[in-house]
């Protein structure tokens, strides 16, 4: 019975976000009148070394090169036909793993980004075999931050000062929130803040135990950053209040999808905004992503939708480059054209945070006007709207 009890306890902890989801389902809705801006970003856990089904193995370097070259050649062809209201195609933010840095591979990825197909930010897997240390975490982040800045990949606040970056935790366990597995550094968010991180885009992580109860939110951490998992409490970002505590926590959608049925009965599935071949983007899922109305408080007409994927996983190539993605983009743009009160904006993580900051500062107009509001690329893309 003790073993059963432990398993039940783990299951309850993994679902501790459900009460918040139930309340949000009853109380939140996207605006029903007026123009609504859908601001969509894809956080790509971009790992050319991935070996499907073998999480700790690395593919051969020549295979990584081939994968990356194929991506850079095929991705523009797959998405270029569908543009948002600002004339931009869907672009990925490539969160590249710091512990796997290769100058040759990042050179190629940076070239792809400079052509207007995305931006590169910081990803980190650590503490897998044994808990990492604060000193090693800081060293890895600083070295990789500076390497990416050398490739012209990162931004600076108002175009000045040191390099700034967005972050995704490679093991979901941000600030040691995964019960000691896949991190080990309680003060990780403090280290991120001190090394120039402006936003964390790790969440949601459900059903991983690192998932916190606060969901579908844009917020500042309300607990000291040196504590374990300070992001489990937060102050929602709101119009008229410029955020002071960085990194901001930028969450993607988390809820339940009841579309699948077995013998007529709904079979709930956790919806996290993950894009995979088995679970590709669809207009039905778009409705689920928008339903939580992830916004800056008192700016309900700007809805932020942060999705995530593993673009280099060969198993998900169809979802990234094939008909499922193309069908979704076609239906999305056509639907926005017919329902003229919707405006779609495809953004990078940096651009999304800039729009969030503009909303906090009470800026008016289209969010597309604020792509470079505070965080500005050191070396702007050769073409901000590739053709």
N, C-alpha and C positions, 0 to 999 in steps of 0.2 A: 504493500500500500504506500510505503514511503516513496518508492519510485514513481508510482502513479501520481501521487500528490505533487512531486517535483515537476513532473511533466505538465500537469494541469496548471501549476503555478507559472511555468514558463509560457504556456499558451495565453494565460490571462495577461501577463506582462507584454507579450507581443501584440495584444489587442487593446492595450490601454488607451489607444486613440479613439476607439469606437464611441464612447460617450460624446466626445467633442464632435465627431462626425454626425451623430444623430441630432445634436442640437443645431449644427450648421445646416443640416438638411431641412429642418423646420423653419429656420430664420433667415437663411441667405438665398438671394436670387440675383441674377444679373438684372440690370435695369430693363424695364419693359417699354420705355419710351426714350426718345432722343437717340443720338448717335452713340454707338458703343464701339470702343477700340479694343480689338483682340491683339495682344502683344505676345508673340509666340517665339520662344527660344528653345533650342535643342542642345542640352548639355551632353556631349559625346564623350563617354569614357573611352578614349581613343588609344587602344593598345595594339600596335602592330605585331607584338610578340605573342598574342593570345593563342593558346592551344586549346580548342574546344574540349571540354570535359576533363581537362587536366589543369586545374587552377594554378599550380605552382611551377609549371613548365614554361619554357620560352621557345618560340619557333626559331628556326635558323635565321641568321641575319639576311641571307639572300631571299628567303621567303618573306621576311618583313619588308624588304625593299620592293618586292613584286606586289605585295598587297597595297602598299602605299602608292606606288605608281599607278596601279589600276584604279584606286580610289580617286586620285587626282585627275585621271583621264575621264572616268566614267561619271563621277558625281555631277559635274557641270551639265553634262548631256542629259542626265536623269531629271534635273529640276529646273533647268533654265527657262522652260516654256511658261512657267507660272510665276507671276510677279505680284507683290503686295501693292498697296495703295501708293507707296513711295517708289515703286519701280524696282524693289529688291527681290531677289529669289530667296528661297529658304536656305539659310546658312547654318552651319554647325559651329559651336564653340568646342574646339578640340582640347579636351583636358588630357594632356600628355603626361604619362607617369614619370615623375622625377627620378625614381630609382632605376629607370630604364633609358635614361637620356643617351641619345646618339646624335652627334652633330650632323652627320650626313642625313639622317632621317628628318630631323627637325629643320634642316636647311630646305629640304624638299617641301615639307609641310608649310613652312613660312612662305615659300614661293606661291603655293596654292592659295594661302590666305591673302597675300598681297594682291593677287589677281581678283580678290573680292568675294571669295567663297567661304570665308569664315575667319575666326580668330583663334589663337592658341593660348591656353591658360594652364594652371598647375593642378596636377593630379598626384596623389601619393598613396602607395601601398606600404604599410610598415607595421611592425609588431606582429607579424604572422607567426614566425617560429618562436619568438620570445618577445616580451614587452620591449618596446623601443624606449629610448631615453630622451629627455628634453634637449640635451646637447646635440644628439645625433639628428633629431627632427629639425632643429633650427639649422644645423649645418646643411642638411639636404635641401631644405626650402630656400636658403639663401643662395647656395650654389646654383640651383636650378633656376631660381628667379633671375639671377644675373646672367645665366646662359641664355634664357629666353629673351631677356632684354637685349643681349648681344645680337640675337637674330632679328631684332626689331619687332618682337611679338607683343610686348606688353604696353601698358598705358601709364600715364602720369597725371597727377591731380592738377587740373587746369593747365596741363602741358608742362608742368614744372616739377622739380624735386625728384625723389627716387622712384624706381619702378613700382607699380601697383599691380596686383593680380587677383583673379578670382580662383576659388579652390573647390575641388571635389575630393572627398576622402575615398580612397580606393577600396577600403574594407567596410564602408558604411559607418564605422565606429568613431565618428567625430568626437574629439576630446574624450576618448576612452569611454564612450557611452555603450560599448558592446560587451559589458561585463568582463573587461580585461582582455578580450580577444581582438586582434587586428588593430592595435594601437598601443596602449599602455601609458600614454602621456596625458595625464589629467589636464595640464595647463596648455594643451594644444591650441586652443583659441587665443590665449594670451600670446603665444609664439606667432601665430598667424597675424595678429594685430600688429605686433612689433616688427614684422618683416614685410609689411605692406599689403596684406590681404584686405580687400575692400568688401568682399562678399563670399559667403559659403553657399554652394548650390548642391550639397550632398543629398538633402532630404527631398522626398520621402524615402525611407529605407525599409518599410514594412514588406514582408513579415519579419524582417531581421529584428533581433532584440534591441538594436540600437535606436529603433524608432521611438521618438518622444511623443508625449500626449498632446502637445501643441501642434496643430496641423493647419494646412491651407492658409498660411500666414506669411507676411513680410514683416520682420521685426528686428529690434535690437535685443541682445541678451540682457536679461534683468538680473542675473547673478554674476558674481565676480568671475572674470575670464580665467583666472587661475584655478577655479574649481573644476571638478569633473562634470562634463556635460552641462555647462552653464546655459546652453540653448534650450534646456527643458522648460525654462521660464523666459518670457519675453514681453517687451512693450511693442505693441503693433505700431507700425509706421503710420503717420497721419499727416494730412494736409495742414500746412502752417507750422510744422515742427520739424526743423532740420535735424536729421539723425546725428548723434555724436559718438556712438559706440560702434566701432567696426571690428571685425567684419559683420555686415548685415547678414541675416539669415533669410535666404530666398528659397522658399519651399515650392515644390511642384504639387500637383493635385494628388490627394489621397482620399479614397472612398471605396464604395462597393459598386460593382458592375453586376446587374442581375439579368443581363441579356441571355446568358446561356441557360438552357432548360434541359432537364432530364425527365422524360415521361410527363411533360407538362409542368413540372415544378421548377421554379427558379433555383439556380445553383450559384450562390454568391461567389464572386471572384474579387480579389483585392485589385483596385485600380490605382496605379502609381504613376501613370504617364510614361511607362516604359514602352519603347518601340522595338518590337521583335517580329520575326517572321510568323511565329505562332500567334502573335497578338499585334497585328499591324494597325496603323492609324486609320480611323474611319470617322465618318461624320457623327455616328452614334457616340463614339468615345469623345469626340470634340465637345458634345453636349455635357458629358460627365466632367470633362476638364474645366468647362466654363461654369458649371453649376455651383461650385464652392465660392465663386466670385472672389478670387484672390486679388485684392486691391489695396491701395493706400487708402486708409480711412478718410471719408469725405471726398473721395475721388472715384465714385463707383463706376464711372463710364470708361475707365482704363482698367481692363482686366488682364492680369499677367498669367501666362500659361507657360510654365517651365517643364519641358519634357526631357527624357533622357534615353540614351541608347548606348550600345557598344558597336560603333561603326565598323570596327575591324574584325568582328566575329563573323567568320564565313557563314555560319548558320543563319545570320540575319541579313545577308546581302539583299534578298528579295524585298525586305521591308525598307531598306535604305535606298536601293537603286532600281527596284523593279516596279511592276505594275501596281502593287498595293499602295506604295507611296505616290506614284503618279496619279492614280485614281483619286486618292485623298486630296492632293493638291488641286486637281482639276475641279472636284466637287466643292472644295473650300472656296476657291476664287470665284467660281460660277455662282455659288450661293451668296457670297458677299456682294457680287454684282447685282443679283436679283433683289436681295434684301438690302437696299441701299443704305439702311441705317447702320450697317456693320462696316467697320474698316479693319482690315487685317494688316498687321505690321510684323514682318519677319525680322528678328533681331538676334544679335549675339548676347552673351551674358553681360558684357560690358555695356552694351547699348541698353539692355533691359534695366540695369542698375542706374544708368544715367537718367532714364525716363522715370524711374522710381524716385530718384533724388529731385528731379524737376517737379514731380507731383507733390512731394513733401514741401517744396519751396513755394507751392501755390501757383506754378506756371500754368498758363492757359494755352489754348490752341490744340494742335495735333501733337501726340507724343512723338511722332516722326521728326519733329523739329528739334528734339533733344537727344539725339543719338550720341552726340559728343558734348553733352552738357558740362560735366565735370572731369570725367576720365577720358583722356584723349590719347590716341595711339601715338607712340613715339615716331613711327614711320607709317603714315596713312596708306591705305590700300591704293594701288595704282589706279583702280577703278572701284568706286564705292557702289556702283551699280553695274556689275559685269554683264556683258552682252555676248 
